[in-house]
Amino acid sequence: MAQRTRTAGETAARRSPRSGGYAVPDYARRPRPRLSLSVTLVLLTGLTAIGFSAFISVSALFAAPAHAGPVASGPAAAPVSGEQPAPRDTGAHLLTDNPLYSSGAMAEVTCPAPELDPDDPASMEDFLHEITSCLDTAWREQFAGTGLGFDPPSRIYWYTAGQSPCGSFPSAGTAAFYCQANEGLYLGIEDIVENSAESEHPEAYTFLLSHEYAHHVQGEAGILGYFHGVRAAEEDPAVEAELTRRSELQANCLGGLFLGAVAETYPIGGQEHANILADAERRGDFSPGEREHGTPENGRMWTAHGMDLGEPAACNTWEAGEELVE
């Protein structure tokens, strides 16, 4: 089957108790502290090196898209984003004091889960389009009044190999990715089933989709562009990896916000909640030498943090202690 694309706002024709023990970061309930010394130095480096706009253009041209790793056998990484052209601002406050963090609790969204047969590509595509439309609605409302503009991402759901501004697809382990160069949400209709251990749980695919969509949210808020620029200027691989983890774990948390917002109508009860957290854990970094998405425990914790606390202020990973973004 050929690759098919739908624009934002287009819906599919086919329809069909919160829990979790985790440590709540203290900073989420007190005035935000300054960045840690290591992150502050990274941000200053990004601002003083050869010109911020140059970092972004180089990043957009040469970086490969990040992606969701397979869950099937020795589960791997959660989805990541592609690179971005130019951010809206060059200030470090975009990470630590973003207007999105002051937008308040995420409103409940009416979004019944569509019928889904993971073995039927047409059913999977309809499911993804319908959930993406719910994401469009939820985040458009959340951005209202923040002073930040919001346009939904374009949707590129592939069946066959193709090319994006962030690189070709599919590649090893790539089931889904976000490319900010064209604000495109890329998902492999059949690949996400294979790379999700052929899960029969619709909420597992909703979690993956909400994580990828969260990278678009970061982009619209100016967070993603600033992060990419600072990371491109960083020469220390360890610091670069830490920055990447902060971005990825924030996407887990922002994705969790959406899951919490649809919990009543989806619905997401105790079992679905447990399935989502188990999937978030499976998509963490299991290899000690590869820490770009966060440990399984931290992937689970930040997802639960978003689902249970329900507001973007809880997702400020940029000021979290290092142990929370390992």
C-alpha positions in Angstrom: 0.0 0.0 0.0 1.2 3.5 -0.7 1.9 6.1 1.9 -1.1 8.2 2.8 -1.3 11.6 4.3 -4.1 13.5 6.0 -4.0 17.1 7.1 -4.6 18.2 10.7 -8.3 18.3 11.7 -9.3 15.5 9.4 -10.9 12.7 11.3 -11.4 9.0 10.4 -14.8 7.9 9.2 -14.7 4.7 11.3 -15.5 4.9 15.1 -16.2 2.3 17.0 -8.8 5.3 39.1 -5.8 6.7 38.8 -3.0 4.9 40.7 0.7 4.3 40.5 3.3 4.7 43.2 6.1 7.1 42.3 8.2 9.8 43.9 6.7 13.2 43.1 9.6 15.7 42.5 9.6 18.3 45.2 10.1 21.2 42.8 6.7 20.6 41.3 5.1 22.0 44.4 7.4 24.9 45.2 8.9 27.9 43.4 11.1 26.8 40.6 14.8 26.8 41.5 17.6 27.8 39.2 19.0 25.2 36.7 21.7 22.9 37.9 25.2 24.2 37.2 25.8 21.6 34.5 22.6 22.6 32.6 23.2 26.3 33.1 26.7 26.0 31.6 25.2 24.1 28.6 22.6 26.9 28.1 25.2 29.6 28.3 27.3 27.7 25.8 24.4 27.6 23.4 23.9 31.3 23.6 27.5 32.4 23.2 28.7 30.1 20.5 28.7 31.0 16.8 25.1 32.3 16.6 22.0 30.6 17.7 20.2 30.5 14.4 23.2 28.7 12.9 22.9 25.9 15.4 19.3 25.4 14.5 19.8 25.3 10.7 22.7 22.8 11.1 20.6 20.7 13.4 17.7 20.6 11.1 19.8 19.7 8.1 21.9 16.9 9.5 20.3 15.3 12.4 18.5 12.0 12.0 14.9 11.6 13.3 14.5 10.0 16.7 12.1 7.2 17.1 10.3 4.6 19.2 12.3 1.5 19.8 10.9 -2.0 19.6 9.2 -3.4 22.6 9.1 -7.0 21.4 12.2 -8.6 22.9 14.3 -6.6 25.3 12.3 -3.4 25.0 14.1 -0.4 23.8 13.8 3.4 23.6 10.7 5.6 23.6 10.0 7.8 20.6 12.1 10.9 20.1 11.7 14.0 17.9 13.4 15.1 14.7 15.2 18.5 14.5 13.8 22.0 14.1 14.4 25.1 12.0 14.3 28.2 14.2 12.8 28.6 17.7 10.6 31.5 18.7 13.0 32.7 21.3 16.6 32.3 22.3 16.1 32.6 26.1 16.8 29.8 28.5 13.5 30.6 30.2 11.8 28.8 27.3 12.9 25.6 29.1 12.5 26.6 32.7 9.7 29.2 32.9 7.7 28.6 29.7 4.2 30.2 29.5 2.8 26.7 28.9 3.7 25.8 32.5 1.3 28.5 33.7 -1.6 27.3 31.6 -3.2 25.5 34.5 -4.8 22.0 34.7 -5.6 20.3 31.4 -9.3 20.2 30.8 -11.1 16.9 30.4 -11.5 15.9 26.8 -14.4 13.7 25.4 -12.5 11.1 23.5 -14.0 7.5 23.5 -11.5 5.0 22.2 -12.3 3.9 18.7 -12.6 0.2 17.9 -9.2 -1.2 17.1 -8.0 -4.3 15.4 -4.1 -4.1 15.4 -3.9 -6.7 12.7 -6.0 -4.6 10.3 -4.0 -1.6 8.9 -7.1 0.3 8.0 -8.5 -0.1 11.5 -5.1 1.1 12.9 -5.0 4.1 10.6 -8.5 5.2 11.5 -7.7 4.7 15.2 -4.6 6.9 15.0 -6.4 9.7 13.1 -9.2 9.8 15.5 -6.9 9.9 18.6 -4.7 12.6 16.9 -7.9 14.7 16.4 -8.5 14.4 20.1 -4.9 15.5 20.7 -5.4 18.5 18.4 -8.5 19.5 20.4 -6.9 19.1 23.8 -3.7 21.0 23.1 -5.3 23.8 21.1 -7.4 24.5 24.2 -4.4 24.2 26.5 -2.5 26.8 24.5 -5.4 29.3 24.4 -4.5 32.3 26.6 -0.8 31.5 26.9 0.3 34.0 24.3 1.7 31.1 22.3 0.3 30.2 18.9 -0.7 26.7 18.2 -1.3 24.8 15.0 -1.8 21.1 14.9 0.9 19.0 13.2 0.5 17.4 9.8 0.0 13.7 9.8 2.1 11.3 7.7 1.2 7.7 8.3 3.3 5.4 6.2 2.9 1.9 4.8 6.0 2.0 2.6 9.5 3.5 2.7 9.7 7.3 2.3 11.7 10.4 3.0 11.2 13.3 5.4 13.2 16.4 6.0 14.6 14.6 9.1 15.7 11.6 7.1 14.4 8.4 5.5 12.0 6.0 7.0 11.7 3.3 8.1 15.1 2.7 9.7 16.1 0.1 12.3 13.7 0.2 15.1 11.8 3.2 13.8 8.1 3.0 14.3 7.2 6.6 14.8 8.9 10.0 15.0 8.2 13.7 15.0 10.1 15.9 12.5 9.9 19.6 13.5 11.5 20.7 10.2 8.0 20.3 8.6 6.0 19.8 11.8 5.2 16.3 10.7 3.9 13.5 12.9 5.2 10.3 11.2 3.9 6.9 12.1 4.3 3.5 10.5 0.9 1.9 10.4 2.2 -1.6 10.5 5.6 -0.9 12.1 4.1 0.4 15.4 2.3 -2.9 15.8 5.4 -4.9 15.3 7.5 -2.7 17.4 5.0 -2.7 20.2 5.1 -6.5 20.6 1.8 -6.7 18.7 0.0 -5.4 21.7 -3.8 -5.8 21.8 -4.1 -2.8 24.2 -5.3 0.3 22.4 -3.9 2.5 25.2 -0.4 1.3 24.4 -0.7 2.9 20.9 -2.4 6.0 22.4 0.6 6.4 24.8 3.1 6.2 21.9 1.1 8.6 19.8 0.6 11.1 22.7 4.4 11.0 23.4 5.2 11.8 19.7 2.5 14.5 19.7 4.1 16.0 22.9 7.3 16.8 20.8 5.0 19.0 18.7 3.7 20.6 21.8 7.3 21.3 22.8 7.9 22.8 19.4 4.9 25.1 19.5 6.0 26.3 23.0 9.5 27.1 21.8 11.1 24.4 24.0 12.1 22.0 21.3 13.9 24.5 19.1 15.9 25.9 22.0 16.8 22.4 23.2 18.0 21.4 19.8 20.2 24.5 19.4 21.8 24.1 22.8 22.4 20.4 22.2 23.9 21.0 18.8 26.5 23.3 20.5 27.4 20.8 23.2 30.7 18.9 22.9 30.4 16.7 26.0 28.4 13.5 25.0 27.3 13.0 28.6 25.8 16.4 28.8 24.2 16.0 25.4 22.6 12.8 26.5 21.3 14.4 29.7 19.7 17.2 27.7 18.1 14.6 25.4 16.7 12.6 28.4 15.2 15.8 29.8 13.4 16.4 26.5 12.2 12.8 26.2 11.0 12.5 29.7 9.1 15.7 29.4 7.4 14.2 26.4 6.4 11.2 28.5 4.9 13.6 31.1 3.1 15.8 28.5 1.8 12.6 26.9 0.5 11.6 30.3 -1.4 14.9 30.7 -3.4 14.0 27.6 -4.1 10.4 28.9 -5.3 11.9 32.2 -7.5 14.4 30.3 -9.4 11.6 28.4 -9.5 9.1 31.3 -13.2 9.5 31.9 -14.4 9.0 28.4 -11.7 6.9 26.8 -12.0 5.3 29.4 -8.7 4.7 31.3 -9.5 2.7 34.4 -7.1 0.9 36.7 -6.1 -1.8 34.2 -5.5 0.6 31.3 -3.5 2.9 33.7 -1.3 -0.1 34.6 -0.9 -1.1 30.9 0.2 2.5 30.0 2.8 2.6 32.8 4.1 -0.8 31.9 4.5 0.3 28.2 6.3 3.5 29.3 8.7 1.4 31.4 9.3 -1.0 28.5 10.3 1.9 26.2 13.0 3.1 28.6 16.8 2.7 28.3 17.8 -0.7 29.4 21.4 -0.5 28.3 23.6 1.3 30.9 25.7 2.7 28.0 22.8 4.3 26.1 20.9 6.8 28.2 19.0 9.1 25.9 15.4 8.3 26.9 15.7 7.7 30.7 15.7 4.6 32.8 12.6 2.4 32.7 11.7 3.6 36.2 12.0 7.3 35.2 10.0 6.7 32.0 7.2 5.2 34.1 7.5 7.9 36.8 7.2 10.9 34.5 4.3 9.3 32.6 2.4 8.7 35.9 3.4 12.2 37.0 1.6 13.7 34.0 -1.4 11.4 34.2 -2.0 12.0 37.9 -1.1 15.7 38.4 -2.7 16.9 35.2 -0.9 20.2 34.4 2.1 21.2 32.3 3.9 22.8 35.4 4.4 19.2 36.6 6.4 18.4 33.5 9.3 20.8 33.9 12.0 18.2 33.6 14.6 20.9 32.9 14.8 21.8 36.6 14.4 18.3 37.9 17.3 16.7 39.9 19.7 14.6 37.9 18.5 11.4 39.6 15.0 12.0 38.1 16.3 12.2 34.6 18.8 9.4 34.5 
